[in-house]
């Protein structure tokens, strides 16, 4: 005769019931992603990377770059490296640096990356005036935006604060998006670095100086179209002229710089919520993915309750 045993589960009462319930809740919570408060994350300043050492660069895609040094009326003096994805026509200019044509694909990619990163940086100041004539201006450190376009004529711009300064021209969709300066003079604090001044321009940039005034431009221009600099005999340009199209230099003294900060204190990342499985927010505190989004346990989705990397490093 076979005996059948029946187990009667004892009822849990009083404190034991409360303890059992608490343990169950803890285990259940561990199965779901916790809500993480959204925070503003200060992104690192964009970098020019492989394009950093060029005083003048025509980074047109498809090998269409062109840097031209115009002989008349006065050949320019260029201090720094000159690069082009296509050709360089030095003419009678004095170039105290390397001439590299064509530059590598990495240089063009570095320019494109920096240009795109600067386009995302948020404005800290917005100036809607589009034309300044016979004006004296001063601006503090930060990200100064001109939504449509801007023209400076016989105008002096004095930089204040400790930098960096990022000027963005054409942040909106209206207007030409161009930067134009005629006898446009810039003054920066004593001991300041020209490479801490950046001009991001949606379209082209044109700087023209007369012999009578001999004005001085400061900063790195990253232009979405051509750059034309006419420096007469005594005009100076301290910084870099980097463009997605052609660059033309006539007269004056062009002195390149390296390093500095392209930032301006803005923030190109608005939200950073790194709970596993939330999907991409475009940020990575602590550089946990080492610059490769496939190494992230968050940017590619992940699985709630399983914090291991999703697909990165074969894990």
C-alpha positions in Angstrom: 0.0 0.0 0.0 1.4 3.3 -1.0 1.1 6.2 1.4 0.4 9.6 0.0 1.8 12.5 2.2 0.2 15.9 2.0 2.2 19.0 3.1 0.2 21.7 4.6 2.0 25.1 4.2 1.9 26.9 7.5 0.3 30.3 7.6 2.6 33.2 8.2 1.3 35.7 10.7 2.3 38.9 12.5 5.9 40.1 12.3 6.9 37.1 10.1 4.3 38.2 7.5 5.7 41.7 7.4 9.2 40.5 7.0 8.2 38.2 4.1 6.4 41.0 2.4 9.3 43.4 2.7 11.7 40.9 1.2 9.4 40.3 -1.7 9.1 44.0 -2.4 12.9 44.4 -2.4 13.3 41.5 -4.8 10.6 43.0 -7.1 12.2 46.5 -7.1 15.5 44.9 -8.2 13.8 43.6 -11.3 13.0 47.1 -12.7 15.2 50.1 -13.5 15.1 52.8 -10.9 14.0 56.3 -11.8 17.1 58.5 -12.0 16.7 62.2 -11.8 17.5 64.0 -15.1 20.5 66.3 -14.7 22.2 68.8 -16.9 25.6 67.5 -17.9 28.4 69.8 -18.9 29.9 68.4 -22.0 33.6 68.6 -22.7 34.6 71.3 -25.1 34.7 70.2 -28.7 38.1 69.4 -30.1 39.7 69.9 -33.5 41.6 66.7 -33.2 43.7 66.0 -36.2 42.8 69.5 -37.7 44.2 71.4 -34.7 47.6 72.2 -36.1 46.4 74.0 -39.2 46.4 77.8 -39.4 44.5 77.6 -42.7 42.5 74.6 -43.8 40.1 73.9 -46.7 38.3 70.8 -45.7 35.9 70.4 -48.5 34.5 66.8 -48.9 35.4 64.8 -52.0 38.9 66.3 -52.4 37.4 69.7 -53.5 39.4 71.9 -51.1 41.4 74.9 -52.3 43.6 77.3 -50.5 44.7 80.3 -52.6 47.2 83.0 -51.7 46.5 86.0 -53.9 49.6 87.9 -55.0 48.2 91.3 -55.6 48.4 93.9 -54.3 50.4 92.5 -51.4 51.4 88.9 -50.8 50.5 87.7 -47.3 52.8 86.3 -44.6 51.3 83.1 -43.2 52.8 81.7 -40.0 51.5 78.2 -39.5 50.6 75.0 -41.4 48.4 75.2 -44.5 46.2 72.3 -45.5 43.7 71.4 -48.2 41.7 68.4 -49.2 42.4 69.4 -52.7 45.1 71.9 -53.8 47.1 74.8 -52.4 48.2 77.7 -54.6 50.8 79.6 -52.6 51.6 82.3 -55.1 54.1 84.7 -53.8 53.0 84.4 -50.2 55.5 83.6 -47.5 54.3 80.5 -45.7 56.3 79.7 -42.6 54.9 76.2 -42.0 54.1 73.0 -43.8 51.9 72.8 -46.9 49.9 69.6 -47.0 47.7 68.7 -49.9 45.7 66.6 -49.9 45.2 66.3 -46.1 44.1 62.9 -44.8 40.5 61.9 -44.5 41.1 62.0 -40.7 41.7 65.7 -40.9 38.5 66.4 -42.9 36.6 64.1 -40.5 38.0 66.0 -37.5 37.0 69.3 -38.9 33.5 68.0 -39.7 33.1 66.6 -36.2 34.2 69.8 -34.5 31.9 71.9 -36.7 28.9 69.7 -35.9 29.7 69.7 -32.2 29.9 73.5 -32.0 26.6 73.7 -33.8 25.0 71.9 -30.9 26.4 74.1 -28.2 23.7 76.2 -26.4 23.8 80.0 -26.5 24.4 81.9 -23.3 23.9 85.3 -24.9 21.9 86.2 -28.0 22.4 89.4 -30.1 19.7 90.0 -32.7 21.3 93.1 -34.2 22.6 92.2 -37.7 24.8 95.2 -38.6 27.2 97.3 -36.5 28.8 100.4 -38.0 31.2 102.8 -36.2 30.4 101.0 -33.0 32.3 100.0 -29.9 31.2 96.7 -28.3 32.2 94.5 -25.4 31.2 90.9 -24.7 31.9 88.7 -21.7 33.0 85.0 -21.9 30.4 82.6 -23.0 28.5 81.5 -26.2 27.4 84.6 -28.1 24.8 83.9 -30.8 23.7 85.9 -33.8 20.6 84.1 -35.1 20.7 85.2 -38.7 23.9 86.9 -39.8 26.2 89.7 -38.7 28.2 92.5 -40.3 30.8 94.6 -38.6 31.9 97.9 -40.3 34.6 100.1 -38.6 33.7 98.4 -35.3 35.8 97.4 -32.4 34.8 94.4 -30.3 36.5 94.1 -26.9 36.5 90.7 -25.1 36.1 90.7 -21.4 36.3 87.9 -18.8 38.7 85.0 -18.7 37.3 83.1 -21.8 36.7 81.1 -23.7 34.5 83.0 -26.1 32.4 81.2 -28.8 30.6 83.3 -31.3 27.9 81.5 -33.4 26.6 83.2 -36.6 23.5 81.8 -38.2 22.1 79.8 -35.4 18.6 80.2 -36.8 17.2 79.3 -40.2 16.6 82.8 -41.5 19.2 85.2 -43.0 22.4 84.4 -44.9 24.3 82.9 -41.9 27.3 84.8 -43.0 30.0 86.7 -41.0 31.3 89.9 -42.7 33.9 92.3 -41.3 35.2 95.5 -42.9 37.8 97.2 -40.8 36.6 95.1 -37.9 39.0 95.3 -34.9 39.1 92.9 -32.0 40.8 93.4 -28.6 41.2 90.7 -26.0 42.5 90.7 -22.4 46.2 90.9 -21.8 47.8 87.5 -21.9 44.7 86.0 -23.7 45.0 83.1 -26.1 43.7 83.7 -29.7 42.7 80.0 -29.8 40.3 80.6 -26.9 38.1 82.7 -29.3 36.0 80.7 -31.8 33.7 81.8 -34.6 31.3 79.1 -35.8 29.6 80.4 -39.0 26.7 78.6 -40.8 27.8 80.1 -44.1 30.9 81.9 -45.3 33.1 84.5 -43.7 34.7 87.6 -45.3 37.2 89.8 -43.5 38.5 92.9 -45.2 41.0 95.5 -43.8 42.2 98.7 -45.3 45.8 100.1 -45.1 44.5 103.2 -43.4 43.0 101.4 -40.4 45.0 98.2 -40.2 42.5 96.3 -38.1 43.2 93.0 -36.2 41.0 89.9 -36.2 41.2 87.3 -33.4 40.0 83.7 -33.3 39.4 80.5 -35.1 36.8 80.6 -37.8 35.0 77.3 -38.6 32.9 78.2 -41.7 30.3 76.2 -43.5 31.2 77.9 -46.8 34.2 79.8 -48.1 36.5 82.1 -46.1 38.0 85.2 -47.7 40.6 87.3 -45.8 42.0 90.5 -47.3 44.5 92.0 -44.8 46.0 94.8 -46.9 49.6 95.5 -45.7 49.2 96.1 -42.0 46.1 94.1 -41.1 46.6 91.0 -38.9 44.6 87.8 -38.3 45.5 85.8 -35.2 43.9 82.4 -35.1 42.8 79.9 -37.7 40.7 80.0 -40.9 39.1 76.6 -41.4 36.3 76.0 -43.9 34.2 73.4 -45.6 35.0 75.2 -48.8 37.8 77.3 -50.3 40.0 79.7 -48.4 41.5 82.8 -50.0 44.1 85.0 -48.3 45.3 88.4 -49.7 47.9 90.5 -47.9 48.4 91.1 -44.2 50.0 88.8 -41.6 48.2 85.6 -40.7 49.4 84.0 -37.5 48.1 80.6 -36.6 47.6 79.2 -33.1 47.1 75.7 -31.6 45.3 74.3 -28.7 42.9 76.6 -26.8 39.3 75.9 -26.1 36.5 75.8 -28.7 33.9 75.7 -26.0 32.7 79.0 -24.7 31.1 77.5 -21.6 27.9 76.3 -23.3 26.3 72.9 -22.9 25.8 70.6 -25.9 24.2 67.9 -23.9 20.9 68.7 -22.2 19.9 65.5 -20.5 21.8 62.6 -19.0 19.8 59.7 -17.6 21.9 56.6 -17.4 19.4 54.0 -16.1 19.9 50.7 -17.9 17.5 50.2 -20.8 16.4 53.8 -21.1 17.7 54.2 -24.7 20.1 56.8 -26.0 20.3 60.3 -24.4 23.7 61.1 -26.1 25.7 61.4 -22.9 28.2 59.2 -21.2 29.3 60.3 -17.7 32.8 59.1 -16.8 33.4 58.1 -20.4 32.3 54.6 -19.5 32.0 53.6 -23.2 35.5 55.0 -24.1 34.0 56.9 -27.0 32.4 53.9 -28.6 28.6 53.7 -28.1 28.6 49.9 -28.7 30.4 49.5 -25.4 27.6 51.2 -23.5 25.2 49.3 -21.3 22.6 52.1 -21.8 22.9 53.7 -25.2 22.0 50.5 -27.0 19.1 49.6 -24.7 20.3 47.1 -22.2 18.0 44.9 -20.2 16.3 46.1 -17.0 17.8 44.1 -14.1 20.8 43.1 -16.1 23.4 45.9 -16.0 26.0 44.1 -18.1 27.1 45.8 -21.4 24.7 45.2 -24.3 26.8 43.8 -27.1 30.0 45.7 -26.2 33.2 43.8 -25.9 31.3 40.6 -26.6 29.5 40.8 -23.3 
